[in-house]
Amino acid sequence: MSIFTPTNQIRLTNVAIVRMKKGGKRFEIACYKNKVMSWRSGAEKDLDEVLQTDKVFINVSKGQVAKKEDLSKAFGTEDVTEICKQILAKGELQVSDKERQTQLEQMFRDIATIVAEKCVNPETKRPYTVSLIERAMKDIHYSVKANKSTKQQALEVIRQLRESIQIQRAHMRLRFVLPAKEGKKLKEKLKPLIKVVESEDFDDQLEMVCLIDPGCYREIDELIRCETKGKGSLEVLSLKDVEEGDEKLE
């Protein structure tokens, strides 16, 4: 597919159009195929690698560029980079039915892969295979959303699957060492963030090995650094507390 744009004399090839309706008007940007989803998933962070041109159009095929006043009225800014990011995030990727189906099938597999990598059966601590997660997603009739990242959707899938199968995020194993002075007080603040305490030694300092939900890591790290003014230490012993072997879904 080759589009000739007479307004700026750029011939755009291999175009993926992302369209967004805002303020009663249609706005489009011309992107490289395969790059739109990479941007949305966070794999691609360079906007120049995604956009074929930094212009915003009302019709890419005809090369009709949007007027500045229309952009300002609809988006509240004339910053074209910011506008392109908004369209990329919330706009609709224009693809053929066959392309869309292929894209959704790939996203479905990617979401299942992320869930399988991050989760275990809480009773056995064994991970689920990707195919079992795919089957469970089909059982709950999960519908992939093309304009949301696979990571976001994986978290949503985990929440939904909890209603039908035994599943939870695999715990991280941490060791932290805290000065005795701050140790007792800080231990009380850390308690709600810890799932399981595996070992605890309080002599001239507090040393603890514990399991946490990965989502709490940043909060724990900040708490230890701030409360001990850098004197405490935090070490990740394992990213996932799992048993060997795959879980079987009966």
VENJO-V699032 format. One record per residue. RES is the residue in one small letter. PHI is phi in degrees with one decimal (none if undefined). D_FIRST is the distance of its C-alpha to the first C-alpha in Angstrom with 1 decimal. Layout:
# VENJO-V699032
res = (RES & RES)
phi = (PHI & PHI)
d_first = (D_FIRST & D_FIRST)
This chain:
# VENJO-V699032
res = (m & s & i & f & t & p & t & n & q & i & r & l & t & n & v & a & i & v & r & m & k & k & g & g & k & r & f & e & i & a & c & y & k & n & k & v & m & s & w & r & s & g & a & e & k & d & l & d & e & v & l & q & t & d & k & v & f & i & n & v & s & k & g & q & v & a & k & k & e & d & l & s & k & a & f & g & t & e & d & v & t & e & i & c & k & q & i & l & a & k & g & e & l & q & v & s & d & k & e & r & q & t & q & l & e & q & m & f & r & d & i & a & t & i & v & a & e & k & c & v & n & p & e & t & k & r & p & y & t & v & s & l & i & e & r & a & m & k & d & i & h & y & s & v & k & a & n & k & s & t & k & q & q & a & l & e & v & i & r & q & l & r & e & s & i & q & i & q & r & a & h & m & r & l & r & f & v & l & p & a & k & e & g & k & k & l & k & e & k & l & k & p & l & i & k & v & v & e & s & e & d & f & d & d & q & l & e & m & v & c & l & i & d & p & g & c & y & r & e & i & d & e & l & i & r & c & e & t & k & g & k & g & s & l & e & v & l & s & l & k & d & v & e & e & g & d & e & k & l & e)
phi = (none & -125.8 & -116.6 & -98.2 & -109.8 & -65.5 & -67.0 & -127.2 & 55.5 & -110.3 & -94.0 & -98.8 & -121.0 & 53.1 & -88.0 & -115.6 & -98.1 & -110.9 & -115.9 & -143.4 & -102.0 & -150.7 & 60.9 & 78.7 & -123.8 & -101.0 & -126.9 & -134.9 & -126.9 & -100.1 & -119.8 & -82.1 & -59.6 & 74.2 & -86.6 & -61.9 & -68.6 & -63.8 & -65.6 & -67.3 & -84.1 & 93.4 & -71.1 & -107.7 & -114.7 & -94.6 & -60.7 & -64.7 & -79.6 & -97.9 & -86.4 & -77.4 & -151.1 & -86.3 & -88.0 & -105.9 & -108.7 & -96.6 & -155.5 & -63.1 & -58.2 & -95.9 & 71.1 & -88.3 & -82.8 & -69.3 & -76.5 & -57.9 & -66.2 & -67.2 & -64.4 & -62.3 & -67.8 & -77.0 & -105.2 & 74.3 & -158.2 & -106.4 & -71.9 & -63.2 & -61.4 & -64.0 & -63.9 & -60.2 & -63.5 & -63.6 & -66.0 & -61.0 & -74.4 & -114.3 & -75.4 & -103.9 & -74.0 & -86.2 & -136.6 & -71.2 & -57.1 & -66.5 & -63.4 & -62.7 & -64.2 & -61.7 & -63.1 & -67.6 & -64.5 & -66.0 & -63.9 & -59.0 & -66.1 & -63.5 & -63.1 & -61.2 & -64.1 & -62.0 & -61.8 & -63.0 & -71.7 & -97.0 & -120.6 & -141.7 & -78.5 & -62.4 & -79.2 & -102.4 & 62.4 & -93.7 & -77.0 & -87.2 & -77.2 & -61.0 & -64.6 & -69.2 & -66.3 & -60.2 & -64.3 & -65.3 & -65.1 & -68.2 & -63.7 & -93.5 & 57.1 & -68.9 & -107.5 & -68.2 & -105.4 & -64.2 & -98.5 & -116.7 & -67.8 & -65.0 & -66.2 & -59.8 & -70.0 & -62.0 & -64.8 & -66.3 & -62.1 & -58.2 & -60.8 & -70.6 & -67.9 & -59.1 & -81.5 & -120.4 & -136.4 & -77.0 & -151.8 & -155.7 & -61.9 & -64.7 & -75.6 & -92.8 & -103.5 & -121.3 & -124.5 & -128.2 & -121.0 & -122.4 & -59.5 & -56.4 & -58.7 & -91.0 & -55.4 & -64.9 & -67.4 & -69.6 & -59.3 & -65.0 & -72.5 & -81.1 & -47.1 & -63.9 & -94.1 & -101.3 & -85.3 & -139.5 & -94.5 & -89.2 & -154.9 & -146.8 & -135.1 & -120.2 & -116.5 & -86.1 & -155.4 & -96.1 & -118.6 & -136.8 & -113.3 & -147.9 & -109.2 & -134.8 & -73.7 & -53.6 & -67.2 & -94.8 & -57.9 & -61.5 & -64.5 & -64.8 & -59.4 & -66.0 & -61.0 & -66.4 & -65.1 & -71.9 & -70.4 & -100.7 & 52.0 & 85.6 & -83.1 & -83.5 & -129.3 & -133.0 & -130.0 & -86.3 & -83.8 & -156.2 & -74.5 & -136.7 & -92.2 & -131.8 & -92.5 & -68.4 & 94.4 & -96.9 & -77.1 & -107.5 & -98.8 & -78.0)
d_first = (0.0 & 3.8 & 6.7 & 10.1 & 13.0 & 16.3 & 18.6 & 18.2 & 16.5 & 13.9 & 10.5 & 8.4 & 5.9 & 5.8 & 6.8 & 9.5 & 11.4 & 15.1 & 17.1 & 20.9 & 23.4 & 26.5 & 29.4 & 28.1 & 24.9 & 21.3 & 19.8 & 16.4 & 15.4 & 12.2 & 12.7 & 11.7 & 11.1 & 14.6 & 16.4 & 17.0 & 19.3 & 20.9 & 21.8 & 23.2 & 25.2 & 26.6 & 25.5 & 23.4 & 25.6 & 24.0 & 21.9 & 20.5 & 18.9 & 17.1 & 16.1 & 13.7 & 16.1 & 19.4 & 19.0 & 19.1 & 17.4 & 18.5 & 15.0 & 12.1 & 10.0 & 13.1 & 14.0 & 17.3 & 19.2 & 21.9 & 25.4 & 27.7 & 30.3 & 28.0 & 26.9 & 30.6 & 31.8 & 29.4 & 29.4 & 32.8 & 31.6 & 29.8 & 28.9 & 25.1 & 25.1 & 27.1 & 25.0 & 21.8 & 23.9 & 25.0 & 21.6 & 20.5 & 23.7 & 24.0 & 20.7 & 18.7 & 15.5 & 13.0 & 12.0 & 12.4 & 16.1 & 15.9 & 14.2 & 16.8 & 19.6 & 18.8 & 18.7 & 22.0 & 23.7 & 23.1 & 24.4 & 27.3 & 28.2 & 27.9 & 30.2 & 32.7 & 32.8 & 33.6 & 36.3 & 37.8 & 38.0 & 39.7 & 42.0 & 45.1 & 47.6 & 50.2 & 53.1 & 52.3 & 50.0 & 47.8 & 44.0 & 42.0 & 39.5 & 35.8 & 36.1 & 39.0 & 37.2 & 34.3 & 36.9 & 38.6 & 35.4 & 34.9 & 38.5 & 38.2 & 35.0 & 33.1 & 29.8 & 27.1 & 25.8 & 22.2 & 23.0 & 26.1 & 26.6 & 27.9 & 31.1 & 31.9 & 31.4 & 33.5 & 36.4 & 36.0 & 36.0 & 39.2 & 40.9 & 40.1 & 41.1 & 44.5 & 45.5 & 45.0 & 45.6 & 47.6 & 45.1 & 45.3 & 43.8 & 45.5 & 48.1 & 48.2 & 51.6 & 53.0 & 56.1 & 57.4 & 60.6 & 62.1 & 65.2 & 68.2 & 68.6 & 65.2 & 64.8 & 66.7 & 65.1 & 61.6 & 62.0 & 62.5 & 59.3 & 57.4 & 58.8 & 56.4 & 53.4 & 54.9 & 54.5 & 57.0 & 59.6 & 60.2 & 62.8 & 64.6 & 67.1 & 68.9 & 71.3 & 71.0 & 67.4 & 65.1 & 63.0 & 60.8 & 58.3 & 56.3 & 53.2 & 50.8 & 47.6 & 44.8 & 44.0 & 47.5 & 47.2 & 46.3 & 49.0 & 51.6 & 50.6 & 51.0 & 54.2 & 55.8 & 54.8 & 56.0 & 59.1 & 60.4 & 59.2 & 57.5 & 60.6 & 59.1 & 56.7 & 54.0 & 52.7 & 50.0 & 51.6 & 48.8 & 45.5 & 46.0 & 49.3 & 48.6 & 50.6 & 49.6 & 48.0 & 45.5 & 46.4 & 46.6 & 45.7 & 48.3)
